[in-house]
Amino acid sequence: MKIAGSIVNRPKGSDRWSIILEDGRDPITGNRRQKWHSFRGTKKEAQAERVRLLHETNSGSFIEPSKVTVSQWIDQWIEAGAPGRKKKKVGQRTLERYEELLRIHVKPTLGARPLQKLAATEIDRLYNVLESKMAPMTLHHVHVTFNSCLSTAERKGILKVNPMNRAEQVPSAGESDHGIALDESELATVVAGFRPSPTMFPIVALTSSIGARRNEVLAFRWSDLDVEKTALRVERALDFTKKFGIGFKAPKTKRGLRTIALDDGTVEMLLKERERH
């Protein structure tokens, strides 16, 4: 059924109008099913607004007005597991990082704004301020997280258009955050510097030898070491979250499950370490 609409001037002679959309009568009560929208302006403007509302409602593109603020929506998004385009929840550690980025860098400036009134220009101003305070990589992480948050609101029908699509400045990760690569002699110097420490030396020496991620190295078990094949299996990584504390998690992809070949010196070092324990 097509929805009909009318306008009423209340009070008469003022610039206040009520736009009434009606889609027939309730089959049970017999009452008219109406939605009232307030509008301020001239009669011609009110008529144009009525036409717009009718078109959006009949085409299914109408978005119900909402008083939800940016801060409230961020909280809802985090509570739902920060779903993205693939509609999958992220891991707890990633979720806590998203919450931290938005709580520290977005909420203080934009949190009180009604979500549906958030403008691209306000996002531009936020990025201008943050650009002078943080590294390009961090700002890029803020942008990606906030964009995902707003995209979900658009997908859920809370926002008609994601204002991020109209933002002038989209931060890139930059070229200065790739770290420093050591050559062979520099790496050897670093490893040798840890030799006096019986706790740190095996960890640093192993990491420099196999190139695994820090949390993968910290999650190794002696059962992962295959002395005969001089190899080490990567099957898990250390994980720390505020909610669950210290634990372990499987690699994100199948490629993360791998076997790394070891040189004789690393195998000997590991055997001595196992004997020490």
C-alpha positions as CSV (number, residue, x, y, z in Angstrom):
1,M,0.0,0.0,0.0
2,K,1.3,3.4,-1.0
3,I,1.7,5.9,1.9
4,A,-0.2,9.2,1.7
5,G,0.8,12.4,3.3
6,S,-0.5,15.8,4.4
7,I,0.7,18.9,6.1
8,V,-0.9,20.9,8.9
9,N,0.2,24.4,10.1
10,R,0.4,24.4,13.9
11,P,-0.2,27.1,15.2
12,K,-1.7,28.7,12.2
13,G,0.3,31.5,10.7
14,S,3.6,30.2,12.2
15,D,6.5,28.6,10.5
16,R,5.8,25.3,12.3
17,W,4.3,22.4,10.3
18,S,3.3,18.8,11.0
19,I,3.8,16.4,8.2
20,I,1.5,13.4,8.6
21,L,2.2,10.1,6.8
22,E,-0.6,7.6,6.7
23,D,-0.8,4.0,5.4
24,G,-4.4,3.1,6.1
25,R,-6.0,1.7,9.2
26,D,-4.9,-0.9,11.7
27,P,-6.8,-4.2,10.8
28,I,-7.4,-4.9,14.5
29,T,-8.2,-1.6,16.1
30,G,-9.4,0.3,13.1
31,N,-7.3,3.3,14.1
32,R,-5.4,5.3,11.4
33,R,-1.7,4.3,11.2
34,Q,0.1,7.6,11.2
35,K,3.6,9.0,11.6
36,W,4.0,12.7,12.5
37,H,7.1,14.7,11.5
38,S,7.9,18.2,12.7
39,F,9.2,20.8,10.3
40,R,10.0,24.5,10.4
41,G,9.9,26.7,7.3
42,T,7.6,28.0,4.7
43,K,4.6,26.2,3.3
44,K,6.4,25.5,0.1
45,E,9.3,24.1,1.9
46,A,7.0,21.9,4.1
47,Q,5.3,20.6,0.9
48,A,8.7,19.7,-0.5
49,E,9.7,17.9,2.7
50,R,6.4,16.0,2.5
51,V,7.2,14.9,-1.0
52,R,10.7,13.8,0.1
53,L,9.5,11.8,3.0
54,L,6.8,10.1,0.9
55,H,9.4,9.2,-1.7
56,E,11.8,7.7,0.8
57,T,9.1,5.9,2.8
58,N,7.5,4.4,-0.3
59,S,10.9,3.4,-1.8
60,G,12.1,1.9,1.4
61,S,15.1,4.3,1.8
62,F,13.6,6.3,4.7
63,I,15.8,6.3,7.9
64,E,14.0,6.8,11.2
65,P,15.2,9.8,13.1
66,S,17.4,8.8,16.0
67,K,18.9,10.6,19.0
68,V,21.7,8.1,19.4
69,T,25.0,9.9,19.8
70,V,28.4,9.0,18.3
71,S,29.6,7.8,21.7
72,Q,26.5,5.6,22.2
73,W,26.8,4.0,18.8
74,I,30.5,3.3,19.4
75,D,29.6,1.5,22.6
76,Q,26.9,-0.5,20.8
77,W,29.3,-1.4,18.0
78,I,32.0,-2.6,20.4
79,E,29.4,-4.5,22.5
80,A,28.3,-6.3,19.3
81,G,31.9,-7.4,18.6
82,A,32.8,-4.6,16.1
83,P,31.4,-6.4,13.1
84,G,32.7,-5.3,9.7
85,R,31.6,-5.9,6.1
86,K,32.1,-9.7,6.6
87,K,29.8,-9.5,9.6
88,K,32.3,-11.3,11.8
89,K,33.3,-10.5,15.3
90,V,37.0,-9.7,15.8
91,G,39.2,-11.2,18.5
92,Q,39.1,-9.9,22.0
93,R,42.6,-8.3,21.8
94,T,41.6,-6.5,18.6
95,L,38.3,-5.5,20.1
96,E,40.0,-3.9,23.1
97,R,42.3,-2.0,20.8
98,Y,39.4,-0.7,18.8
99,E,37.6,0.4,22.0
100,E,40.8,2.2,23.2
101,L,41.4,4.0,19.9
102,L,37.8,5.3,19.7
103,R,37.5,6.1,23.4
104,I,40.8,8.1,23.5
105,H,40.8,9.8,20.1
106,V,37.2,10.1,18.9
107,K,34.8,10.3,21.8
108,P,36.3,13.4,23.5
109,T,35.7,15.5,20.3
110,L,32.7,13.9,18.5
111,G,31.1,11.6,21.2
112,A,28.3,14.0,22.1
113,R,27.2,14.6,18.5
114,P,24.0,13.0,17.3
115,L,25.2,10.2,15.0
116,Q,22.8,11.2,12.2
117,K,24.0,14.8,12.3
118,L,27.7,13.9,12.1
119,A,29.2,15.8,9.2
120,A,32.3,15.0,7.1
121,T,33.7,18.4,7.9
122,E,33.7,17.5,11.6
123,I,35.7,14.4,10.8
124,D,38.2,16.5,8.8
125,R,38.7,18.9,11.8
126,L,39.3,15.9,14.1
127,Y,41.9,14.5,11.8
128,N,43.6,17.9,11.5
129,V,44.0,18.0,15.3
130,L,45.1,14.4,15.7
131,E,47.6,14.7,12.9
132,S,49.8,17.0,15.1
133,K,49.6,14.6,18.1
134,M,50.3,11.1,16.8
135,A,52.2,9.0,14.3
136,P,50.8,8.5,10.9
137,M,50.3,4.8,11.5
138,T,48.2,5.4,14.7
139,L,46.1,8.0,12.9
140,H,45.5,5.5,10.1
141,H,44.4,2.9,12.7
142,V,41.9,5.5,14.2
143,H,40.5,6.2,10.7
144,V,40.1,2.5,9.7
145,T,38.4,1.7,13.0
146,F,36.1,4.7,13.0
147,N,35.2,4.1,9.3
148,S,34.3,0.5,10.1
149,C,32.1,1.7,13.0
150,L,30.2,4.2,10.8
151,S,29.9,1.8,7.9
152,T,28.1,-0.7,10.2
153,A,25.7,2.1,11.2
154,E,25.0,2.7,7.5
155,R,24.6,-1.0,6.8
156,K,22.2,-1.3,9.7
157,G,20.0,1.5,8.4
158,I,20.9,4.0,11.2
159,L,22.8,6.3,8.9
160,K,21.6,7.0,5.3
161,V,25.2,7.8,4.2
162,N,28.5,7.2,6.0
163,P,29.9,10.8,6.4
164,M,33.4,9.3,6.1
165,N,32.7,8.9,2.4
166,R,32.7,12.7,2.0
167,A,35.7,13.4,4.3
168,E,38.4,15.3,2.5
169,Q,41.4,13.8,4.4
170,V,41.8,10.0,4.7
171,P,45.0,9.3,6.7
172,S,47.4,6.9,5.1
173,A,49.8,4.7,7.1
174,G,52.8,6.8,5.9
175,E,56.3,5.7,5.0
176,S,58.0,6.3,8.3
177,D,56.5,3.4,10.3
178,H,58.3,0.4,8.8
179,G,60.8,0.0,11.6
180,I,64.6,-0.3,11.3
181,A,66.2,-3.4,9.6
182,L,69.6,-4.5,11.1
183,D,72.3,-6.0,8.9
184,E,74.0,-9.3,10.0
185,S,76.8,-7.7,12.0
186,E,74.4,-5.3,13.8
187,L,72.1,-8.2,14.7
188,A,75.0,-10.2,16.0
189,T,76.0,-7.3,18.2
190,V,72.4,-7.0,19.6
191,V,72.2,-10.8,20.4
192,A,75.7,-10.7,22.0
193,G,74.6,-7.9,24.2
194,F,72.0,-10.1,25.8
195,R,74.3,-13.0,26.5
196,P,74.9,-12.1,30.2
197,S,71.1,-12.5,30.8
198,P,70.2,-16.2,31.2
199,T,66.5,-15.2,30.9
200,M,66.6,-12.9,27.9
201,F,69.4,-14.4,25.8
202,P,67.6,-17.5,24.6
203,I,64.5,-15.5,23.6
204,V,66.5,-12.9,21.7
205,A,68.8,-15.4,20.1
206,L,65.9,-17.6,18.9
207,T,63.9,-14.7,17.6
208,S,66.8,-13.3,15.6
209,S,67.5,-16.8,14.2
210,I,64.0,-17.7,13.0
211,G,62.3,-14.3,12.5
212,A,59.0,-15.3,14.1
213,R,56.7,-12.8,15.8
214,R,57.3,-12.0,19.4
215,N,54.1,-13.6,20.7
216,E,54.8,-16.7,18.6
217,V,58.2,-17.1,20.2
218,L,56.8,-16.6,23.7
219,A,54.2,-19.3,23.1
220,F,56.7,-22.1,22.1
221,R,56.6,-25.4,24.0
222,W,59.4,-28.0,24.2
223,S,57.1,-30.3,22.3
224,D,57.3,-28.0,19.3
225,L,61.0,-28.7,18.9
226,D,62.0,-31.6,16.6
227,V,65.6,-32.2,17.3
228,E,66.0,-34.9,14.7
229,K,64.6,-32.7,11.9
230,T,66.3,-29.6,13.4
231,A,63.0,-27.8,13.1
232,L,60.5,-25.8,15.2
233,R,56.7,-25.9,14.7
234,V,54.7,-22.6,15.1
235,E,51.2,-23.7,16.3
236,R,50.1,-20.9,18.6
237,A,50.8,-17.3,19.9
238,L,50.7,-15.7,23.3
239,D,47.6,-13.6,23.7
240,F,46.8,-11.0,26.4
241,T,43.5,-9.2,26.9
242,K,42.1,-7.1,29.7
243,K,39.0,-9.4,29.8
244,F,40.7,-12.8,29.9
245,G,44.3,-12.1,30.9
246,I,47.1,-14.2,29.5
247,G,46.2,-17.1,27.2
248,F,47.1,-18.6,23.8
249,K,45.4,-18.4,20.4
250,A,45.9,-20.1,17.1
251,P,47.4,-18.3,14.1
252,K,44.9,-16.2,12.2
253,T,45.4,-18.1,8.9
254,K,46.5,-21.6,7.9
255,R,49.7,-20.1,6.6
256,G,50.5,-19.1,10.2
257,L,50.8,-22.8,11.0
258,R,54.3,-23.6,9.8
259,T,57.6,-25.4,10.5
260,I,60.8,-23.4,10.6
261,A,64.2,-25.0,9.9
262,L,66.9,-24.3,12.6
263,D,70.7,-24.1,12.3
264,D,72.9,-26.3,14.4
265,G,73.9,-23.4,16.7
266,T,70.2,-22.6,17.6
267,V,69.4,-26.3,18.2
268,E,72.4,-26.6,20.5
269,M,71.4,-23.4,22.4
270,L,67.8,-24.7,22.8
271,L,69.0,-28.1,24.1
272,K,71.2,-26.4,26.7
273,E,68.3,-24.2,27.7
274,R,66.0,-27.3,28.1
275,E,68.7,-29.0,30.2
276,R,68.9,-25.9,32.4
277,H,65.2,-26.1,33.1
